[in-house]
Amino acid sequence: MKSNRVAVLSKWTKTKVLLQNKSIKPFIPDTRKFNMNNLRTMIHQYKMVYVKPECGTHGKGVIRAEMIDEYSYKYQINENILKFKTFSEFHKSLVKQIKKRRYLIQKGIHLLKQNHRRFDIRVMVQVNPKGRWETTGIIGRLGHARKIVTNYHSEGKPMSIESLLHNHLSRSQQTQLHKKLSSLGIQIASHLSKTYPKFRQIGVDIGLDKTITPQIIEVNTQPDPYIFNQLKDKSMYRRVMSCRRATVKK
């Protein structure tokens, strides 16, 4: 049954919908509901995972959890780092942080860095005046030096992706990646709109590691267009707002 809602808060729901598409599925990191068995399996398999609220926003409550060695673990929330000598203590402390809220565990992405600060990419996709999905903006988000999330509300800095990728990719490689991200964004929006036909814009958060393989961190159904206004070049912001205004008029 199709929904008429214009926002879906549950990351789990959005992930399940996206996993139905065979072309998108390879870009989705392993994601499971938080429980002790899933935590044990994933932390031992991947060594680093993100534990995050199923319905959270602005990076609030996101935890980066790591296996230090065979016997010890640690996690970071905000700027606080806690270490544990047993899995039992590690799990117990996480449960205390989470309380009764619904959380997910996602395979960790070792994000590319600039000046020792992690960054990821936001891909803005909107319905244009012709009624077609279009990637209207792609922007980098440079995280705060002491924090694990990159968004603007957590003191992340919006930047052009060229300025963040110049130490990692040649210009031609950047062009190829830009096309890939643009295409992937449209693909994601088109697929989601089959289930949620009233969507008019989405923001796809993409992580890149050393392999430069795009990995979908999450999809926002109420993306903030104003981060594009932080760039010196306002052309992308004008394009985003033009599509936004055209959609509102309809």
C-alpha positions in Angstrom: 0.0 0.0 0.0 1.4 3.4 -1.0 1.7 6.2 1.5 0.9 9.8 1.0 3.3 11.1 3.7 6.0 13.5 2.6 8.4 12.5 5.4 9.5 9.1 6.7 11.4 9.3 9.9 12.3 5.7 10.4 15.7 4.8 9.0 14.8 1.2 9.3 11.7 1.6 7.1 13.7 3.6 4.4 16.5 1.0 4.4 14.0 -1.9 3.9 12.4 -0.1 1.0 15.8 0.6 -0.7 17.0 -3.0 -0.2 14.2 -4.1 -2.5 16.1 -2.4 -5.4 18.9 -4.7 -6.7 20.8 -1.8 -8.2 20.8 0.3 -5.0 21.4 -2.6 -2.6 25.2 -2.9 -3.1 25.6 0.7 -1.9 23.8 0.1 1.4 26.0 -0.9 4.4 24.9 -3.8 6.5 22.2 -2.4 8.8 20.4 -4.3 11.6 18.2 -3.6 14.6 20.1 -3.0 17.8 20.2 -6.0 20.1 23.0 -7.9 21.9 23.4 -10.6 19.3 23.5 -8.2 16.4 26.0 -6.0 18.2 28.3 -9.0 19.0 28.1 -10.3 15.5 28.7 -7.0 13.8 31.4 -5.6 16.1 33.4 -8.8 15.6 32.9 -8.9 11.9 33.5 -5.2 11.0 35.5 -4.0 14.1 33.8 -0.6 13.8 30.0 0.1 13.7 27.7 3.1 14.1 24.9 2.7 16.6 22.2 5.3 15.8 18.6 6.2 16.6 16.1 4.7 14.2 14.3 8.1 14.1 17.0 10.6 15.1 17.9 13.8 13.4 20.9 16.2 13.2 23.2 13.4 14.3 21.9 13.4 17.9 22.5 10.2 19.8 24.8 8.7 17.1 27.5 6.4 18.6 30.7 5.2 17.0 31.6 1.8 18.5 34.9 -0.1 18.0 36.6 -3.3 18.9 40.1 -2.4 20.1 41.4 -5.9 20.3 40.1 -9.4 21.1 39.2 -8.5 24.7 38.4 -4.7 24.7 36.0 -2.3 23.2 35.2 1.4 23.1 32.6 3.9 21.9 32.3 7.6 21.4 29.2 9.7 21.7 29.5 13.5 21.1 33.1 14.1 22.4 33.1 11.5 25.1 35.1 8.2 24.7 34.5 5.3 27.0 36.6 2.0 27.1 35.6 -1.4 28.3 37.5 -4.6 29.1 34.6 -7.0 28.3 31.9 -7.2 25.7 29.3 -7.5 28.6 30.4 -4.2 30.1 30.5 -2.6 26.6 27.0 -3.8 25.8 25.6 -2.9 29.2 26.9 0.7 28.9 25.4 1.1 25.4 22.0 -0.1 26.6 22.2 2.5 29.3 22.9 5.2 26.7 20.1 4.0 24.4 17.5 3.4 27.2 14.3 2.3 25.6 14.7 4.1 22.3 14.8 2.1 19.1 18.3 2.0 17.7 20.1 0.5 14.6 23.6 -0.8 14.1 25.3 0.0 10.8 28.5 -1.3 9.4 31.1 1.4 10.0 32.5 3.4 7.1 36.1 4.7 7.6 35.4 8.1 6.0 37.9 10.0 4.0 39.6 12.8 5.9 40.9 16.3 5.3 43.3 17.6 8.0 42.4 14.7 10.2 38.7 15.5 10.0 36.2 13.1 8.6 33.9 14.2 5.7 30.9 12.9 3.8 28.7 14.1 1.0 25.1 15.3 0.8 23.3 14.7 -2.5 20.2 16.8 -3.0 17.6 15.4 -5.3 14.4 17.2 -6.2 11.4 17.1 -8.6 12.1 19.8 -11.2 9.5 22.0 -12.8 9.1 19.4 -15.6 8.1 16.8 -12.9 11.3 14.8 -13.2 13.7 13.9 -10.5 16.9 15.9 -10.8 20.1 16.0 -8.7 20.3 19.8 -7.9 23.1 19.9 -5.5 26.1 17.9 -4.2 28.0 19.3 -1.2 30.7 18.1 1.2 30.3 18.2 5.0 33.6 18.4 7.0 33.1 17.1 10.5 34.2 18.8 13.7 37.7 17.5 14.7 36.5 16.0 18.0 33.1 14.7 16.8 31.9 11.6 14.9 29.1 13.2 12.8 29.5 15.8 10.0 26.2 17.6 9.9 25.9 21.4 10.3 24.0 21.1 13.6 27.0 19.3 15.1 29.5 22.0 14.0 30.2 20.4 10.6 31.3 22.7 7.9 29.6 22.6 4.4 32.2 22.7 1.7 32.5 22.1 -2.0 33.3 18.5 -2.8 36.1 19.6 -5.0 37.9 21.2 -2.1 37.5 18.0 0.0 38.4 15.5 -2.8 41.4 17.2 -4.4 43.9 15.3 -2.3 42.1 12.0 -3.0 41.1 12.1 -6.7 42.2 13.6 -9.9 39.9 16.1 -11.7 38.7 13.4 -14.2 38.0 11.0 -11.3 36.1 13.7 -9.5 34.0 14.2 -12.6 33.2 10.5 -12.8 32.3 10.4 -9.1 30.1 13.4 -9.5 28.2 11.7 -12.3 27.9 8.5 -10.3 26.5 10.3 -7.2 24.1 12.3 -9.3 22.8 9.1 -11.0 22.6 7.2 -7.7 20.6 10.1 -6.1 18.1 10.0 -8.9 17.8 6.2 -8.7 17.2 6.4 -5.0 14.5 9.1 -5.3 12.8 7.3 -8.1 12.6 4.1 -6.2 11.4 5.7 -3.0 8.7 7.6 -4.8 7.1 4.4 -5.9 6.3 3.8 -2.3 6.0 7.4 -1.3 4.5 9.2 -4.3 4.2 12.6 -2.6 8.0 13.0 -2.0 9.3 16.0 -3.8 12.9 16.1 -2.4 15.4 14.0 -0.6 18.9 14.4 0.7 21.2 11.3 0.4 24.1 11.2 2.8 27.0 9.3 1.1 30.2 8.1 2.8 33.4 7.4 0.9 36.3 5.3 2.2 39.7 4.7 0.6 38.1 2.6 -2.2 35.9 5.6 -3.2 32.9 3.4 -3.3 29.8 5.4 -2.4 28.0 4.0 0.6 24.6 5.3 1.7 24.7 6.4 5.3 21.1 7.5 5.3 18.3 9.2 3.3 16.7 12.3 4.6 13.1 13.0 3.5 13.2 16.6 4.9 16.6 17.8 3.8 17.9 21.2 4.8 18.4 23.2 1.6 20.2 26.1 3.4 23.5 24.3 3.8 24.1 25.1 0.1 23.9 28.8 1.0 27.2 28.3 3.0 29.2 27.9 -0.3 30.8 31.0 -1.8 29.4 30.0 -5.2 25.6 30.5 -4.8 24.6 28.9 -8.1 23.9 25.5 -6.6 21.9 27.1 -3.8 19.8 29.1 -6.4 19.1 25.9 -8.3 18.0 24.0 -5.1 15.7 26.9 -4.1 14.3 27.3 -7.6 13.2 23.7 -7.6 11.9 24.0 -4.0 9.8 27.1 -4.9 8.4 25.4 -8.0 7.4 22.4 -5.9 5.7 24.6 -3.3 3.7 26.5 -5.9 2.3 23.2 -7.2 
